Amino acid sequence: IICSFLLIIACPPTNEQKINDYVNTAQKAEENGFFNDAIEYNDAIVGIQTKITLKILAWGQTDDIDEMKSILIDVQQEIKTGLNTAKQLSFNGDSKSKLKNGAIKLLEFYDKVFNNEYEKLMLLVEQLTNDAESFTEEEYISIALEMGKIIDQVSVDENILDTEFAKLQEQFAKDNGFVLSDESHPLQDMLDEEINY
């Protein structure tokens, strides 16, 4: 899954420091979702996305079906945790909870995708891996095309939601007097590599 993130730059930390900061902010939000600072509130949402993205990247790093299944369960759980955390976020400067609701909408999409479409993909990958020799070339191509169709539709739907969320994030920053950086999220390069692999 491609996650487009807009970042806030205060000083130039390393990518690893940025990732750790986002994860720490998300973990704090899990304990207490009330924020008095707009940037911390925004970073908590980015942190939730970061924690999920780290799990997704781990899932994409293995070719072992059993390990993929196990990591997919971890991804699903992280999404559930992120969704619950996002639902309890609160910041007075989030007009009508627009940013929060946008984040929830995106996380609900991830929840749906990783509990439906990616479950289907796992079954298809498992079929191709375990029974590859039993398929005719036409059957093999048919399964591969079905996988491609699922991935393409998820990407189209996600791009729409990412764009909507980016607009909400930009408006939130404007309303709260800070500027979002156009620098990509520190995990974006890894996601791009994973997708183009």
Salt bridges, closest charged atoms under 4 A:
GLU30 OE2 - LYS51 NZ 2.45
GLU78 OE2 - LYS51 NZ 3.45
GLU117 OE2 - LYS112 NZ 2.60
GLU126 OE2 - LYS69 NZ 2.79
GLU164 OE1 - LYS105 NZ 3.08
GLU183 OE2 - LYS18 NZ 2.19
